[in-house]
Amino acid sequence: MGLTCFCLTVQSFNTVVQKAKKHACAAKLLRISESIYAYADDYGDYSIPHRSGKTSGWVRVLSKYNPTLKQDAYHCPDDNVQRNYNAPPISFSLNSGHLWNVRQTNTNIKEWGMASILTGMPVRISRAPIPSKTTWFFEFWNANNNYRQLCNSNDRALFSTYTLYGFHEDGNSNTMLFLDGHIENILKSEWLRGDNRGILFKSLHTPETCTPNLL
């Protein structure tokens, strides 16, 4: 009986630790969200771009805008994936959609998210039809997701929500930030491949609504 109680106690403790780490990740994403909303306020409702001038990668763009966001601000404490080149890790990814030939879309090719991976150009936040169901940032713990490779990797999955990867609850869920500002833990089993929550239709990325040079 005593051994059973001890095992249950250890299991309960591990559950508490996992929840604490998940909440710590969400807290970091919340801090990032505060800066990207401030950025949008200062730049005419535009989302953070993936490239701006000579600055490559949304993390560098955002850190230039808000220097108080140091490297650790982008690293979830539960993310222990070994990065390439021993470069500082990044645990989050800007959703650029990047879906190809997905049946649910209305153009059938090259659907994008809030920033195009092809150009780095962002779209106005107000252009999203349903902000509460439009993914903006999500977790991606990957060897290529680091400061050195952020804008150089050819791995499309690095910036895509075509398939959702799980990192919490024993690898079954992902913490995501939506355009309306709410943060939600999504089960990967509830995310259909090519889920429309991961994209803004390409038709919204027009010269009138999309701009590359915000800094």
TORPA-4810 file (N, C-alpha, C, O; in nm, 3 decimals):
<nodes>
NODE_1_0.083_-0.121_0.000_0.000_0.000_0.000_0.086_0.125_0.000_0.060_0.222_-0.071_M
NODE_2_0.193_0.120_0.084_0.281_0.235_0.091_0.349_0.262_-0.041_0.363_0.378_-0.081_G
NODE_3_0.393_0.157_-0.110_0.458_0.172_-0.240_0.363_0.232_-0.342_0.402_0.318_-0.421_L
NODE_4_0.237_0.186_-0.339_0.136_0.239_-0.430_0.117_0.388_-0.408_0.109_0.466_-0.504_T
NODE_5_0.110_0.427_-0.284_0.091_0.568_-0.251_0.210_0.651_-0.300_0.193_0.761_-0.352_C
NODE_6_0.332_0.595_-0.283_0.452_0.665_-0.327_0.450_0.685_-0.479_0.482_0.793_-0.528_F
NODE_7_0.412_0.581_-0.552_0.407_0.589_-0.699_0.306_0.693_-0.744_0.333_0.771_-0.836_C
NODE_8_0.191_0.695_-0.678_0.089_0.793_-0.712_0.139_0.934_-0.683_0.109_1.027_-0.758_L
NODE_9_0.214_0.950_-0.576_0.267_1.080_-0.540_0.367_1.128_-0.644_0.364_1.244_-0.685_T
NODE_10_0.456_1.039_-0.688_0.554_1.073_-0.791_0.484_1.109_-0.921_0.521_1.206_-0.988_V
NODE_11_0.381_1.030_-0.956_0.305_1.058_-1.079_0.237_1.194_-1.070_0.237_1.271_-1.167_Q
NODE_12_0.179_1.224_-0.956_0.113_1.353_-0.936_0.213_1.467_-0.945_0.186_1.572_-1.003_S
NODE_13_0.331_1.446_-0.885_0.435_1.547_-0.890_0.478_1.574_-1.033_0.494_1.689_-1.073_F
NODE_14_0.498_1.468_-1.112_0.538_1.483_-1.252_0.433_1.558_-1.332_0.466_1.639_-1.419_N
NODE_15_0.305_1.532_-1.301_0.197_1.602_-1.369_0.200_1.751_-1.338_0.181_1.834_-1.426_T
NODE_16_0.226_1.782_-1.212_0.234_1.923_-1.169_0.350_1.992_-1.240_0.337_2.106_-1.286_V
NODE_17_0.465_1.923_-1.248_0.582_1.980_-1.314_0.554_2.006_-1.462_0.591_2.111_-1.514_V
NODE_18_0.489_1.910_-1.529_0.457_1.927_-1.671_0.364_2.047_-1.693_0.383_2.124_-1.787_Q
NODE_19_0.265_2.061_-1.606_0.172_2.173_-1.618_0.243_2.305_-1.595_0.215_2.404_-1.663_K
NODE_20_0.336_2.307_-1.498_0.410_2.429_-1.468_0.495_2.472_-1.588_0.502_2.590_-1.621_A
NODE_21_0.558_2.374_-1.653_0.641_2.405_-1.769_0.554_2.453_-1.885_0.593_2.544_-1.959_K
NODE_22_0.437_2.392_-1.901_0.346_2.435_-2.008_0.302_2.579_-1.984_0.297_2.660_-2.078_K
NODE_23_0.269_2.612_-1.860_0.227_2.748_-1.827_0.342_2.847_-1.846_0.319_2.961_-1.887_H
NODE_24_0.465_2.803_-1.817_0.581_2.890_-1.836_0.599_2.923_-1.984_0.634_3.036_-2.019_A
NODE_25_0.576_2.825_-2.071_0.583_2.848_-2.216_0.476_2.947_-2.259_0.503_3.039_-2.337_C
NODE_26_0.356_2.929_-2.207_0.246_3.020_-2.242_0.275_3.161_-2.195_0.241_3.258_-2.263_A
NODE_27_0.339_3.174_-2.079_0.373_3.305_-2.025_0.473_3.376_-2.116_0.464_3.498_-2.136_A
NODE_28_0.568_3.301_-2.171_0.665_3.361_-2.262_0.596_3.404_-2.392_0.626_3.510_-2.446_K
NODE_29_0.506_3.322_-2.440_0.432_3.357_-2.561_0.345_3.480_-2.537_0.327_3.562_-2.627_L
NODE_30_0.291_3.492_-2.416_0.210_3.609_-2.381_0.295_3.736_-2.385_0.250_3.840_-2.433_L
NODE_31_0.418_3.726_-2.335_0.506_3.844_-2.338_0.540_3.882_-2.482_0.546_4.000_-2.516_R
NODE_32_0.564_3.782_-2.565_0.588_3.809_-2.706_0.467_3.878_-2.769_0.481_3.972_-2.847_I
NODE_33_0.348_3.829_-2.733_0.226_3.885_-2.791_0.209_4.032_-2.755_0.161_4.111_-2.837_S
NODE_34_0.249_4.070_-2.635_0.239_4.211_-2.595_0.325_4.299_-2.684_0.286_4.410_-2.720_E
NODE_35_0.443_4.249_-2.721_0.533_4.326_-2.807_0.484_4.331_-2.951_0.496_4.435_-3.017_S
NODE_36_0.430_4.219_-3.001_0.386_4.221_-3.141_0.259_4.303_-3.159_0.236_4.359_-3.266_I
NODE_37_0.174_4.313_-3.054_0.059_4.402_-3.062_0.103_4.547_-3.058_0.047_4.632_-3.127_Y
NODE_38_0.206_4.576_-2.976_0.260_4.712_-2.972_0.321_4.748_-3.107_0.306_4.860_-3.155_A
NODE_39_0.388_4.651_-3.167_0.446_4.670_-3.300_0.335_4.704_-3.400_0.348_4.798_-3.479_Y
NODE_40_0.228_4.628_-3.396_0.117_4.652_-3.489_0.057_4.791_-3.468_0.021_4.859_-3.564_A
NODE_41_0.046_4.833_-3.342_-0.007_4.967_-3.314_0.082_5.075_-3.374_0.033_5.177_-3.423_D
NODE_42_0.214_5.052_-3.372_0.307_5.152_-3.422_0.322_5.148_-3.574_0.368_5.245_-3.635_D
NODE_43_0.283_5.035_-3.636_0.303_5.020_-3.779_0.174_4.989_-3.853_0.167_4.898_-3.935_Y
NODE_44_0.071_5.067_-3.823_-0.050_5.066_-3.904_-0.123_4.935_-3.912_-0.179_4.903_-4.017_G
NODE_45_-0.124_4.857_-3.803_-0.203_4.733_-3.796_-0.135_4.616_-3.866_-0.196_4.511_-3.881_D
NODE_46_-0.009_4.631_-3.908_0.060_4.521_-3.974_0.116_4.422_-3.873_0.165_4.461_-3.767_Y
NODE_47_0.108_4.295_-3.907_0.173_4.191_-3.828_0.324_4.208_-3.838_0.374_4.277_-3.927_S
NODE_48_0.396_4.146_-3.747_0.542_4.146_-3.754_0.584_4.076_-3.883_0.531_3.968_-3.913_I
NODE_49_0.676_4.132_-3.961_0.721_4.066_-4.083_0.825_3.958_-4.053_0.880_3.953_-3.942_P
NODE_50_0.851_3.874_-4.149_0.957_3.774_-4.132_1.092_3.827_-4.180_1.196_3.775_-4.142_H
NODE_51_1.089_3.930_-4.261_1.211_3.998_-4.301_1.182_4.148_-4.307_1.071_4.190_-4.339_R
NODE_52_1.283_4.227_-4.276_1.268_4.372_-4.288_1.404_4.432_-4.318_1.493_4.433_-4.233_S
NODE_53_1.421_4.482_-4.440_1.550_4.535_-4.479_1.656_4.426_-4.474_1.642_4.321_-4.536_G
NODE_54_1.764_4.452_-4.399_1.871_4.354_-4.383_1.848_4.262_-4.265_1.928_4.173_-4.239_K
NODE_55_1.739_4.283_-4.193_1.709_4.203_-4.075_1.630_4.079_-4.115_1.517_4.091_-4.164_T
NODE_56_1.686_3.962_-4.094_1.622_3.836_-4.135_1.566_3.763_-4.014_1.636_3.742_-3.915_S
NODE_57_1.442_3.724_-4.023_1.379_3.646_-3.918_1.297_3.733_-3.824_1.343_3.838_-3.780_G
NODE_58_1.175_3.689_-3.792_1.085_3.769_-3.709_1.142_3.797_-3.571_1.114_3.901_-3.512_W
NODE_59_1.221_3.703_-3.518_1.279_3.724_-3.384_1.373_3.844_-3.386_1.369_3.927_-3.295_V
NODE_60_1.456_3.854_-3.488_1.549_3.967_-3.497_1.474_4.098_-3.520_1.510_4.202_-3.465_R
NODE_61_1.368_4.092_-3.601_1.287_4.212_-3.625_1.224_4.259_-3.495_1.228_4.378_-3.463_V
NODE_62_1.167_4.164_-3.420_1.098_4.201_-3.296_1.196_4.247_-3.189_1.167_4.341_-3.115_L
NODE_63_1.312_4.181_-3.180_1.412_4.221_-3.081_1.469_4.358_-3.112_1.505_4.433_-3.021_S
NODE_64_1.477_4.392_-3.240_1.521_4.526_-3.278_1.417_4.629_-3.237_1.451_4.739_-3.193_K
NODE_65_1.290_4.593_-3.251_1.181_4.682_-3.212_1.174_4.696_-3.060_1.155_4.806_-3.009_Y
NODE_66_1.191_4.584_-2.988_1.186_4.585_-2.842_1.313_4.520_-2.787_1.316_4.398_-2.767_N
NODE_67_1.418_4.598_-2.761_1.546_4.543_-2.716_1.539_4.473_-2.580_1.633_4.402_-2.543_P
NODE_68_1.430_4.491_-2.504_1.419_4.421_-2.375_1.392_4.272_-2.393_1.406_4.195_-2.299_T
NODE_69_1.353_4.233_-2.514_1.333_4.091_-2.543_1.467_4.027_-2.578_1.514_4.037_-2.691_L
NODE_70_1.527_3.963_-2.480_1.655_3.897_-2.501_1.633_3.757_-2.556_1.519_3.714_-2.573_K
NODE_71_1.743_3.686_-2.585_1.733_3.554_-2.647_1.648_3.458_-2.565_1.574_3.378_-2.622_Q
NODE_72_1.659_3.465_-2.434_1.585_3.373_-2.348_1.434_3.392_-2.358_1.358_3.301_-2.326_D
NODE_73_1.392_3.510_-2.403_1.248_3.538_-2.412_1.178_3.449_-2.513_1.057_3.432_-2.508_A
NODE_74_1.256_3.391_-2.606_1.198_3.310_-2.713_1.216_3.161_-2.690_1.187_3.080_-2.779_Y
NODE_75_1.265_3.123_-2.572_1.293_2.983_-2.545_1.204_2.930_-2.434_1.209_2.977_-2.321_H
NODE_76_1.122_2.831_-2.468_1.037_2.765_-2.369_1.126_2.681_-2.276_1.210_2.606_-2.324_C
NODE_77_1.108_2.693_-2.144_1.195_2.620_-2.050_1.186_2.469_-2.061_1.274_2.398_-2.013_P
NODE_78_1.082_2.419_-2.121_1.065_2.274_-2.136_1.125_2.223_-2.267_1.128_2.102_-2.291_D
NODE_79_1.171_2.313_-2.351_1.227_2.276_-2.482_1.375_2.243_-2.465_1.458_2.333_-2.447_D
NODE_80_1.408_2.114_-2.471_1.547_2.071_-2.455_1.603_2.006_-2.583_1.698_1.928_-2.577_N
NODE_81_1.542_2.037_-2.697_1.591_1.984_-2.824_1.727_2.045_-2.856_1.745_2.167_-2.849_V
NODE_82_1.822_1.961_-2.891_1.956_2.009_-2.926_1.954_2.082_-3.058_1.910_2.026_-3.159_Q
NODE_83_2.000_2.207_-3.060_2.002_2.287_-3.182_2.128_2.262_-3.263_2.231_2.222_-3.209_R
NODE_84_2.119_2.287_-3.392_2.235_2.279_-3.480_2.332_2.391_-3.448_2.291_2.501_-3.412_N
NODE_85_2.459_2.365_-3.462_2.564_2.465_-3.445_2.570_2.522_-3.303_2.639_2.622_-3.280_Y
NODE_86_2.500_2.460_-3.208_2.492_2.513_-3.072_2.439_2.656_-3.070_2.472_2.734_-2.981_N
NODE_87_2.357_2.690_-3.170_2.299_2.823_-3.176_2.189_2.837_-3.072_2.123_2.738_-3.039_A
NODE_88_2.166_2.959_-3.020_2.060_2.978_-2.920_1.925_2.930_-2.973_1.891_2.958_-3.088_P
NODE_89_1.849_2.860_-2.891_1.722_2.801_-2.936_1.608_2.902_-2.944_1.604_2.999_-2.868_P
NODE_90_1.516_2.876_-3.035_1.390_2.949_-3.044_1.280_2.844_-3.039_1.283_2.747_-3.115_I
NODE_91_1.183_2.864_-2.952_1.079_2.762_-2.931_0.949_2.794_-3.003_0.858_2.712_-3.006_S
NODE_92_0.939_2.914_-3.061_0.814_2.957_-3.124_0.836_2.986_-3.271_0.948_3.013_-3.314_F
NODE_93_0.728_2.981_-3.347_0.736_3.008_-3.490_0.624_3.102_-3.532_0.511_3.088_-3.486_S
NODE_94_0.657_3.197_-3.618_0.557_3.284_-3.679_0.486_3.205_-3.788_0.550_3.149_-3.876_L
NODE_95_0.355_3.201_-3.782_0.278_3.126_-3.880_0.279_3.196_-4.014_0.228_3.308_-4.028_N
NODE_96_0.337_3.131_-4.112_0.332_3.184_-4.248_0.248_3.094_-4.339_0.256_3.103_-4.462_S
NODE_97_0.167_3.008_-4.277_0.076_2.924_-4.354_0.151_2.826_-4.441_0.179_2.713_-4.400_G
NODE_98_0.182_2.869_-4.562_0.263_2.792_-4.656_0.203_2.655_-4.685_0.273_2.554_-4.679_H
NODE_99_0.076_2.652_-4.717_0.010_2.527_-4.753_0.012_2.513_-4.905_-0.003_2.611_-4.979_L
NODE_100_0.031_2.391_-4.949_0.042_2.367_-5.093_-0.061_2.261_-5.136_-0.062_2.149_-5.085_W
NODE_101_-0.147_2.301_-5.231_-0.244_2.208_-5.289_-0.333_2.143_-5.183_-0.353_2.022_-5.182_N
NODE_102_-0.385_2.226_-5.094_-0.474_2.177_-4.990_-0.618_2.198_-5.035_-0.655_2.307_-5.079_V
NODE_103_-0.699_2.095_-5.023_-0.836_2.100_-5.078_-0.921_2.209_-5.016_-1.006_2.268_-5.083_R
NODE_104_-0.900_2.237_-4.885_-0.989_2.332_-4.818_-0.971_2.476_-4.867_-1.058_2.560_-4.843_Q
NODE_105_-0.860_2.506_-4.933_-0.832_2.644_-4.968_-0.905_2.685_-5.095_-0.953_2.601_-5.171_T
NODE_106_-0.914_2.818_-5.115_-0.992_2.867_-5.228_-0.907_2.900_-5.350_-0.962_2.939_-5.453_N
NODE_107_-0.774_2.887_-5.340_-0.691_2.912_-5.457_-0.611_2.788_-5.496_-0.556_2.782_-5.606_T
NODE_108_-0.603_2.690_-5.407_-0.543_2.560_-5.433_-0.389_2.559_-5.431_-0.330_2.451_-5.426_N
NODE_109_-0.324_2.675_-5.434_-0.179_2.677_-5.428_-0.130_2.793_-5.341_-0.192_2.899_-5.336_I
NODE_110_-0.017_2.771_-5.273_0.055_2.875_-5.201_-0.032_2.961_-5.111_-0.039_3.083_-5.129_K
NODE_111_-0.097_2.900_-5.016_-0.172_2.978_-4.917_-0.078_3.023_-4.807_0.012_2.949_-4.768_E
NODE_112_-0.096_3.144_-4.757_-0.003_3.203_-4.663_-0.070_3.233_-4.530_-0.193_3.232_-4.518_W
NODE_113_0.013_3.260_-4.431_-0.036_3.301_-4.298_-0.020_3.451_-4.281_-0.033_3.527_-4.378_G
NODE_114_0.008_3.495_-4.157_0.018_3.638_-4.131_0.142_3.701_-4.193_0.148_3.822_-4.210_M
NODE_115_0.241_3.619_-4.226_0.357_3.669_-4.298_0.397_3.563_-4.400_0.403_3.445_-4.369_A
NODE_116_0.424_3.606_-4.520_0.459_3.512_-4.626_0.603_3.465_-4.610_0.694_3.546_-4.593_S
NODE_117_0.623_3.335_-4.615_0.758_3.281_-4.612_0.831_3.312_-4.742_0.954_3.314_-4.744_I
NODE_118_0.758_3.335_-4.849_0.820_3.360_-4.978_0.880_3.500_-4.986_0.985_3.518_-5.048_L
NODE_119_0.817_3.597_-4.924_0.864_3.735_-4.932_0.895_3.795_-4.795_0.967_3.895_-4.787_T
NODE_120_0.842_3.736_-4.688_0.857_3.795_-4.555_0.755_3.902_-4.527_0.750_3.956_-4.417_G
NODE_121_0.672_3.933_-4.626_0.578_4.044_-4.612_0.461_4.009_-4.520_0.406_3.899_-4.529_M
NODE_122_0.422_4.101_-4.432_0.309_4.078_-4.341_0.179_4.137_-4.395_0.180_4.223_-4.483_P
NODE_123_0.069_4.090_-4.341_-0.062_4.141_-4.378_-0.122_4.214_-4.258_-0.083_4.188_-4.144_V
NODE_124_-0.213_4.304_-4.282_-0.279_4.376_-4.173_-0.362_4.278_-4.088_-0.429_4.190_-4.141_R
NODE_125_-0.356_4.296_-3.959_-0.429_4.209_-3.867_-0.579_4.216_-3.892_-0.649_4.115_-3.885_I
NODE_126_-0.628_4.335_-3.922_-0.772_4.353_-3.943_-0.823_4.283_-4.068_-0.944_4.272_-4.086_S
NODE_127_-0.733_4.234_-4.154_-0.775_4.165_-4.275_-0.818_4.021_-4.248_-0.884_3.959_-4.332_R
NODE_128_-0.780_3.968_-4.134_-0.817_3.830_-4.102_-0.967_3.819_-4.080_-1.022_3.896_-4.001_A
NODE_129_-1.035_3.727_-4.148_-1.181_3.716_-4.137_-1.227_3.679_-3.996_-1.325_3.735_-3.947_P
NODE_130_-1.156_3.585_-3.931_-1.199_3.539_-3.798_-1.074_3.537_-3.708_-1.009_3.433_-3.697_I
NODE_131_-1.040_3.650_-3.644_-0.917_3.657_-3.564_-0.908_3.551_-3.454_-0.799_3.502_-3.424_P
NODE_132_-1.022_3.515_-3.394_-1.021_3.418_-3.285_-0.988_3.276_-3.332_-0.960_3.188_-3.251_S
NODE_133_-0.991_3.256_-3.465_-0.961_3.123_-3.519_-0.844_3.128_-3.618_-0.826_3.037_-3.700_K
NODE_134_-0.766_3.235_-3.610_-0.652_3.250_-3.700_-0.522_3.242_-3.621_-0.494_3.331_-3.540_T
NODE_135_-0.445_3.139_-3.643_-0.320_3.118_-3.572_-0.216_3.221_-3.612_-0.198_3.251_-3.730_T
NODE_136_-0.147_3.276_-3.511_-0.043_3.376_-3.536_0.095_3.319_-3.503_0.187_3.326_-3.586_W
NODE_137_0.109_3.264_-3.384_0.234_3.200_-3.342_0.203_3.064_-3.281_0.094_3.042_-3.228_F
NODE_138_0.299_2.973_-3.289_0.281_2.841_-3.231_0.417_2.787_-3.190_0.520_2.842_-3.229_F
NODE_139_0.417_2.680_-3.112_0.543_2.621_-3.067_0.602_2.530_-3.174_0.531_2.453_-3.239_E
NODE_140_0.733_2.542_-3.191_0.802_2.449_-3.279_0.943_2.427_-3.225_1.033_2.508_-3.248_F
NODE_141_0.960_2.316_-3.153_1.090_2.281_-3.096_1.162_2.194_-3.197_1.127_2.077_-3.216_W
NODE_142_1.262_2.250_-3.261_1.326_2.180_-3.371_1.472_2.223_-3.380_1.505_2.337_-3.349_N
NODE_143_1.559_2.131_-3.423_1.702_2.160_-3.432_1.731_2.279_-3.522_1.830_2.350_-3.501_A
NODE_144_1.646_2.302_-3.623_1.667_2.413_-3.715_1.610_2.545_-3.665_1.639_2.650_-3.722_N
NODE_145_1.530_2.540_-3.560_1.467_2.663_-3.510_1.561_2.729_-3.409_1.546_2.713_-3.288_N
NODE_146_1.657_2.802_-3.462_1.757_2.868_-3.379_1.797_3.000_-3.445_1.758_3.028_-3.558_N
NODE_147_1.874_3.079_-3.374_1.909_3.212_-3.424_1.989_3.207_-3.554_1.978_3.298_-3.636_Y
NODE_148_2.067_3.104_-3.573_2.150_3.098_-3.693_2.070_3.060_-3.817_2.097_3.112_-3.926_R
NODE_149_1.973_2.971_-3.802_1.902_2.917_-3.918_1.762_2.974_-3.937_1.689_2.930_-4.026_Q
NODE_150_1.724_3.070_-3.856_1.586_3.116_-3.856_1.534_3.152_-3.995_1.419_3.124_-4.028_L
NODE_151_1.618_3.215_-4.074_1.571_3.258_-4.206_1.647_3.190_-4.319_1.637_3.231_-4.434_C
NODE_152_1.724_3.087_-4.286_1.806_3.023_-4.388_1.766_2.879_-4.417_1.809_2.821_-4.517_N
NODE_153_1.683_2.822_-4.332_1.649_2.681_-4.348_1.553_2.661_-4.464_1.466_2.745_-4.490_S
NODE_154_1.568_2.550_-4.534_1.474_2.515_-4.641_1.362_2.426_-4.590_1.281_2.376_-4.668_N
NODE_155_1.357_2.406_-4.460_1.255_2.321_-4.400_1.123_2.397_-4.391_1.107_2.483_-4.304_D
NODE_156_1.030_2.368_-4.480_0.903_2.440_-4.481_0.828_2.426_-4.350_0.757_2.517_-4.308_R
NODE_157_0.843_2.311_-4.285_0.769_2.286_-4.161_0.806_2.384_-4.053_0.731_2.404_-3.957_A
NODE_158_0.923_2.447_-4.066_0.968_2.541_-3.965_0.870_2.657_-3.949_0.861_2.716_-3.841_L
NODE_159_0.800_2.690_-4.054_0.711_2.805_-4.050_0.566_2.769_-4.081_0.484_2.858_-4.101_F
NODE_160_0.534_2.642_-4.084_0.404_2.599_-4.135_0.317_2.536_-4.028_0.366_2.473_-3.935_S
NODE_161_0.186_2.553_-4.042_0.091_2.483_-3.957_0.018_2.375_-4.036_-0.091_2.332_-3.998_T
NODE_162_0.079_2.331_-4.146_0.017_2.225_-4.225_-0.005_2.101_-4.139_-0.112_2.039_-4.143_Y
NODE_163_0.095_2.066_-4.061_0.084_1.959_-3.962_0.122_2.016_-3.827_0.225_2.081_-3.814_T
NODE_164_0.039_1.993_-3.726_0.067_2.045_-3.592_0.148_1.944_-3.512_0.112_1.827_-3.504_L
NODE_165_0.258_1.992_-3.453_0.342_1.907_-3.370_0.306_1.929_-3.223_0.278_2.042_-3.182_Y
NODE_166_0.308_1.822_-3.146_0.277_1.831_-3.004_0.401_1.829_-2.918_0.497_1.757_-2.948_G
NODE_167_0.401_1.907_-2.810_0.517_1.915_-2.722_0.481_1.900_-2.575_0.567_1.869_-2.493_F
NODE_168_0.356_1.923_-2.540_0.312_1.910_-2.401_0.217_1.790_-2.389_0.178_1.730_-2.489_H
NODE_169_0.181_1.756_-2.262_0.097_1.638_-2.240_0.153_1.517_-2.314_0.085_1.454_-2.395_E
NODE_170_0.278_1.488_-2.284_0.346_1.372_-2.345_0.349_1.382_-2.498_0.334_1.282_-2.568_D
NODE_171_0.370_1.503_-2.548_0.383_1.522_-2.692_0.252_1.528_-2.767_0.248_1.499_-2.886_G
NODE_172_0.146_1.566_-2.699_0.015_1.564_-2.764_-0.048_1.701_-2.786_-0.156_1.709_-2.845_N
NODE_173_0.016_1.808_-2.740_-0.047_1.939_-2.755_0.055_2.048_-2.785_0.175_2.031_-2.763_S
NODE_174_0.004_2.160_-2.836_0.086_2.272_-2.878_0.022_2.401_-2.828_-0.100_2.417_-2.836_N
NODE_175_0.103_2.491_-2.775_0.054_2.621_-2.728_0.055_2.718_-2.844_0.159_2.738_-2.908_T
NODE_176_-0.060_2.780_-2.872_-0.074_2.867_-2.989_-0.132_3.001_-2.949_-0.217_3.011_-2.861_M
NODE_177_-0.084_3.107_-3.018_-0.138_3.241_-3.002_-0.224_3.273_-3.122_-0.181_3.257_-3.236_L
NODE_178_-0.347_3.319_-3.096_-0.439_3.355_-3.204_-0.446_3.507_-3.219_-0.409_3.580_-3.128_F
NODE_179_-0.493_3.552_-3.335_-0.490_3.695_-3.367_-0.573_3.781_-3.273_-0.545_3.900_-3.259_L
NODE_180_-0.673_3.724_-3.209_-0.753_3.804_-3.115_-0.684_3.819_-2.980_-0.735_3.885_-2.891_D
NODE_181_-0.566_3.755_-2.965_-0.488_3.771_-2.842_-0.498_3.656_-2.745_-0.424_3.654_-2.646_G
NODE_182_-0.587_3.560_-2.768_-0.597_3.451_-2.672_-0.495_3.342_-2.702_-0.463_3.315_-2.818_H
NODE_183_-0.444_3.280_-2.596_-0.349_3.171_-2.606_-0.420_3.042_-2.569_-0.489_3.035_-2.468_I
NODE_184_-0.402_2.941_-2.652_-0.476_2.816_-2.634_-0.384_2.696_-2.654_-0.297_2.696_-2.741_E
NODE_185_-0.405_2.595_-2.571_-0.331_2.471_-2.587_-0.414_2.378_-2.675_-0.522_2.333_-2.634_N
NODE_186_-0.365_2.349_-2.795_-0.440_2.272_-2.894_-0.386_2.129_-2.900_-0.266_2.108_-2.913_I
NODE_187_-0.476_2.031_-2.891_-0.436_1.892_-2.908_-0.407_1.866_-3.056_-0.486_1.904_-3.143_L
NODE_188_-0.293_1.802_-3.084_-0.258_1.776_-3.224_-0.360_1.684_-3.291_-0.375_1.686_-3.413_K
NODE_189_-0.428_1.603_-3.210_-0.530_1.513_-3.266_-0.653_1.589_-3.315_-0.733_1.536_-3.393_S
NODE_190_-0.667_1.715_-3.270_-0.782_1.797_-3.311_-0.748_1.888_-3.428_-0.831_1.965_-3.474_E
NODE_191_-0.623_1.879_-3.475_-0.579_1.966_-3.583_-0.572_1.885_-3.712_-0.483_1.802_-3.730_W
NODE_192_-0.666_1.909_-3.801_-0.666_1.839_-3.928_-0.551_1.889_-4.014_-0.517_2.008_-4.010_L
NODE_193_-0.491_1.801_-4.091_-0.383_1.842_-4.180_-0.436_1.947_-4.277_-0.534_1.925_-4.347_R
NODE_194_-0.366_2.063_-4.281_-0.414_2.171_-4.365_-0.528_2.248_-4.302_-0.608_2.308_-4.373_G
NODE_195_-0.537_2.248_-4.169_-0.645_2.317_-4.098_-0.649_2.464_-4.138_-0.546_2.531_-4.143_D
NODE_196_-0.769_2.513_-4.168_-0.782_2.652_-4.210_-0.745_2.753_-4.102_-0.723_2.871_-4.132_N
NODE_197_-0.737_2.708_-3.977_-0.693_2.800_-3.873_-0.547_2.839_-3.892_-0.500_2.935_-3.832_R
NODE_198_-0.476_2.765_-3.977_-0.335_2.792_-4.000_-0.307_2.886_-4.114_-0.190_2.913_-4.142_G
NODE_199_-0.408_2.937_-4.183_-0.380_3.017_-4.303_-0.465_3.143_-4.311_-0.572_3.154_-4.250_I
NODE_200_-0.415_3.238_-4.387_-0.494_3.346_-4.444_-0.488_3.323_-4.594_-0.381_3.292_-4.647_L
NODE_201_-0.597_3.337_-4.661_-0.596_3.308_-4.803_-0.505_3.404_-4.880_-0.495_3.522_-4.846_F
NODE_202_-0.441_3.353_-4.981_-0.344_3.429_-5.058_-0.403_3.560_-5.111_-0.332_3.659_-5.129_K
NODE_203_-0.532_3.559_-5.135_-0.596_3.679_-5.190_-0.584_3.799_-5.096_-0.599_3.913_-5.139_S
NODE_204_-0.557_3.773_-4.966_-0.544_3.883_-4.871_-0.404_3.946_-4.878_-0.384_4.057_-4.830_L
NODE_205_-0.310_3.874_-4.936_-0.174_3.928_-4.950_-0.163_4.002_-5.082_-0.110_3.950_-5.180_H
NODE_206_-0.213_4.123_-5.083_-0.208_4.206_-5.204_-0.113_4.323_-5.179_-0.080_4.352_-5.064_T
NODE_207_-0.068_4.392_-5.284_0.021_4.508_-5.266_-0.039_4.616_-5.177_0.033_4.692_-5.113_P
NODE_208_-0.172_4.621_-5.174_-0.237_4.724_-5.093_-0.241_4.689_-4.945_-0.251_4.777_-4.860_E
NODE_209_-0.235_4.560_-4.915_-0.252_4.519_-4.775_-0.127_4.454_-4.716_-0.127_4.418_-4.598_T
NODE_210_-0.022_4.439_-4.795_0.096_4.365_-4.754_0.220_4.448_-4.782_0.236_4.497_-4.894_C
NODE_211_0.306_4.466_-4.685_0.425_4.549_-4.706_0.548_4.487_-4.643_0.539_4.431_-4.534_T
NODE_212_0.664_4.496_-4.708_0.784_4.431_-4.653_0.870_4.520_-4.565_0.952_4.468_-4.489_P
NODE_213_0.855_4.652_-4.571_0.951_4.741_-4.507_0.886_4.823_-4.396_0.835_4.933_-4.419_N
NODE_214_0.888_4.768_-4.275_0.824_4.834_-4.162_0.923_4.889_-4.062_0.884_4.964_-3.973_L
NODE_215_1.050_4.854_-4.073_1.152_4.907_-3.981_1.260_4.979_-4.061_1.356_5.031_-4.004_L
</nodes>
